[in-house]
Amino acid sequence: MASTSSKRSSPRRARCGARQYPGSRAGEPWNRLSPAQKARLDRLNSAPRIIAASLLLRINPGAAHALAGDREVEHWMHEVALQGKDSTWCEDAPPTTAHDNPQGFFSNQMTVRDFERLPDPRPRLRTLRVPSLIMRGECDFIRPAVTAEHQHTLAGSELVTVKGAGHSISGEQPGRCTALLRAFLLDEPLPTGTG
């Protein structure tokens, strides 16, 4: 994600898809990788067929799929995810067990492409007055400025930072996540001890 502002006096914004968010960068899980993981990720990302399929996908998705089918790109995407699977959690958390679920390379890429084409929803969202709960894991790689933008966009929203959680609050702190959601949906005071 590239910064779109280089002036010190103006706020810095980062691109997240086609969206602009405050802060120097939205955050990347890849910043926490070991040198060996970074080297492996570099090798994976420089695979010629994956590069060709990714470029072709923007022009002709059918041709991209014909070049590199589901099995090939799903394997590649799984290997990429394995490199960063533990970098989205708190650094002192034990390593996680890898799942074998396909991550949907083509559906993922097409969803990102759709996001880039859709108008920014934030101006419209700012006009809504709907109770909202925003949860952020204290170790999330996404910068706090992005979460602050969510809170600014959703008027009257409540922000809770969940201790001991990274990017996947429901996976890392399921009890806390459920307790917060239940209390919020039942219009009860949010439980203490959740962060």
Phi, psi and omega per residue, in radians:
M1 nan 2.238 -3.058
A2 -1.772 2.458 3.078
S3 -1.254 2.405 -3.124
T4 -1.743 0.084 3.140
S5 -2.398 2.249 3.119
S6 -1.933 -0.009 3.136
K7 -1.417 2.347 3.136
R8 -1.185 -0.584 -3.031
S9 -1.332 -0.365 -3.112
S10 -1.750 2.676 3.124
P11 -1.115 2.545 3.131
R12 -1.587 2.542 -3.141
R13 -2.281 2.614 3.117
A14 -2.107 2.577 3.097
R15 -1.485 2.371 3.037
C16 -2.303 1.677 -2.913
G17 1.181 -2.236 3.110
A18 -1.700 0.119 -3.046
R19 -1.688 2.644 3.073
Q20 -1.826 2.335 3.105
Y21 -2.253 2.580 3.110
P22 -1.188 2.784 -3.114
G23 1.770 2.746 -3.062
S24 -1.169 -0.610 3.086
R25 -2.618 2.588 3.108
A26 -1.170 -0.480 -3.131
G27 2.053 2.570 -3.128
E28 -2.418 2.345 3.093
P29 -1.187 -0.355 -3.044
W30 -1.259 -0.217 -3.126
N31 -1.204 -0.322 -3.070
R32 -1.735 0.125 -3.067
L33 -1.290 2.625 3.028
S34 -1.269 2.853 3.082
P35 -0.976 -0.682 3.127
A36 -1.147 -0.708 3.116
Q37 -1.160 -0.706 3.113
K38 -1.087 -0.737 3.120
A39 -1.100 -0.767 3.109
R40 -1.092 -0.759 3.125
L41 -1.089 -0.719 3.100
D42 -1.063 -0.741 3.109
R43 -1.112 -0.756 3.129
L44 -1.088 -0.762 -3.083
N45 -1.314 -0.171 3.114
S46 -1.805 0.209 3.098
A47 -1.144 2.077 -3.049
P48 -0.959 -0.723 -3.102
R49 -1.196 -0.608 3.106
I50 -1.205 -0.740 3.098
I51 -1.064 -0.821 -3.131
A52 -1.083 -0.760 -3.139
A53 -1.133 -0.702 3.135
S54 -1.117 -0.730 3.112
L55 -1.205 -0.755 -3.128
L56 -1.155 -0.526 -3.137
L57 -1.007 -0.615 -3.136
R58 -1.213 -0.443 -3.079
I59 -1.742 -0.804 -3.049
N60 -2.579 1.599 -3.112
P61 -0.979 -0.642 3.126
G62 -1.098 -0.720 3.116
A63 -1.191 -0.650 3.102
A64 -1.089 -0.727 3.139
H65 -1.193 -0.617 3.101
A66 -1.187 -0.621 3.135
L67 -1.212 -0.890 -3.097
A68 -2.257 1.804 -3.064
G69 -1.279 3.089 -3.069
D70 -0.959 -0.801 -3.085
R71 -1.025 -0.790 -3.114
E72 -1.148 -0.860 -3.075
V73 -1.281 -0.536 3.086
E74 -1.167 -0.716 3.093
H75 -1.082 -0.811 3.126
W76 -1.036 -0.842 -3.091
M77 -1.119 -0.645 3.099
H78 -1.122 -0.746 3.124
E79 -1.119 -0.693 3.081
V80 -1.082 -0.814 -3.130
A81 -1.075 -0.643 3.124
L82 -1.073 -0.582 -3.140
Q83 -1.136 -0.597 -3.061
G84 -1.881 0.122 -3.005
K85 -1.053 -0.585 -3.110
D86 -1.656 -0.038 -3.107
S87 -1.566 -0.015 3.114
T88 -1.731 -0.019 -3.128
W89 -1.846 3.078 3.049
C90 -1.125 2.510 -3.025
E91 -1.071 -0.506 -3.118
D92 -1.581 0.064 3.131
A93 -1.288 2.577 3.098
P94 -1.172 2.690 3.096
P95 -0.991 2.539 -3.123
T96 -1.620 2.791 3.063
T97 -1.480 2.307 3.136
A98 -1.311 2.442 3.047
H99 -1.633 2.887 -3.127
D100 -1.872 0.248 -3.126
N101 -1.237 2.310 3.041
P102 -1.097 2.465 -3.068
Q103 -1.673 0.006 3.006
G104 1.239 1.145 -3.115
F105 -0.950 -0.963 -3.062
F106 -1.185 -0.720 3.117
S107 -1.143 -0.649 3.096
N108 -1.104 -0.846 -3.107
Q109 -1.144 -0.672 3.138
M110 -1.240 -0.581 3.081
T111 -1.129 -0.780 3.086
V112 -1.048 -0.741 3.124
R113 -1.064 -0.727 3.095
D114 -1.115 -0.725 3.110
F115 -1.004 -0.670 -3.113
E116 -1.196 -0.421 -3.103
R117 -1.600 -0.406 -3.083
L118 -1.343 2.592 3.091
P119 -1.181 2.651 3.126
D120 -1.034 2.113 -3.087
P121 -1.391 -0.208 -3.005
R122 -1.092 -0.709 3.119
P123 -1.017 -0.723 3.115
R124 -1.213 -0.716 3.123
L125 -1.068 -0.560 -3.141
R126 -1.154 -0.314 -3.141
T127 -1.517 -0.209 -3.098
L128 -1.434 2.590 3.062
R129 -2.189 1.385 -3.100
V130 -2.203 2.266 3.096
P131 -0.968 2.341 -3.093
S132 -2.429 2.456 3.062
L133 -1.985 2.206 3.095
I134 -1.990 2.142 3.093
M135 -1.930 2.425 3.111
R136 -2.334 2.233 3.047
G137 -1.275 2.417 -3.090
E138 -1.068 -0.449 -3.118
C139 -1.835 0.240 -3.115
D140 -1.035 2.390 3.103
F141 -1.255 -0.356 3.061
I142 -1.220 2.253 -3.055
R143 -1.089 2.568 3.093
P144 -0.977 -0.499 3.139
A145 -1.083 -0.542 3.117
V146 -1.217 -0.750 3.092
T147 -1.107 -0.699 3.106
A148 -1.064 -0.613 3.088
E149 -1.137 -0.692 3.071
H150 -1.052 -0.795 -3.122
Q151 -1.133 -0.660 3.096
H152 -1.164 -0.648 -3.108
T153 -1.244 -0.704 -3.085
L154 -1.703 1.651 -3.082
A155 -0.984 2.359 3.101
G156 1.301 0.198 -3.136
S157 -1.306 2.782 3.123
E158 -2.011 2.278 -3.116
L159 -1.893 2.270 3.082
V160 -2.207 2.239 3.019
T161 -1.668 2.150 -3.071
V162 -1.673 2.038 3.130
K163 -1.159 2.537 3.081
G164 1.299 0.223 3.135
A165 -2.129 2.611 3.040
G166 -1.865 -2.208 -3.061
H167 -1.328 -0.505 -3.093
S168 -1.911 1.466 -3.092
I169 -1.066 -0.760 -3.105
S170 -1.156 -0.493 3.118
G171 -1.472 -0.581 -3.051
E172 -1.623 -0.593 -3.129
Q173 -2.338 1.099 -3.033
P174 -1.063 -0.664 3.133
G175 -1.131 -0.771 3.120
R176 -1.145 -0.743 -3.140
C177 -1.072 -0.832 -3.131
T178 -1.097 -0.743 -3.137
A179 -1.091 -0.726 3.115
L180 -1.142 -0.817 -3.132
L181 -1.106 -0.772 -3.127
R182 -1.061 -0.849 -3.125
A183 -1.101 -0.724 -3.140
F184 -1.108 -0.829 -3.103
L185 -1.186 -0.504 3.111
L186 -1.589 0.099 3.128
D187 1.004 0.735 3.097
E188 -1.868 2.835 3.068
P189 -1.037 2.434 3.127
L190 -1.159 2.410 -3.084
P191 -1.160 2.583 3.045
T192 -1.436 2.899 -3.136
G193 1.415 0.173 3.117
T194 -1.771 -0.046 3.114
G195 2.268 nan nan
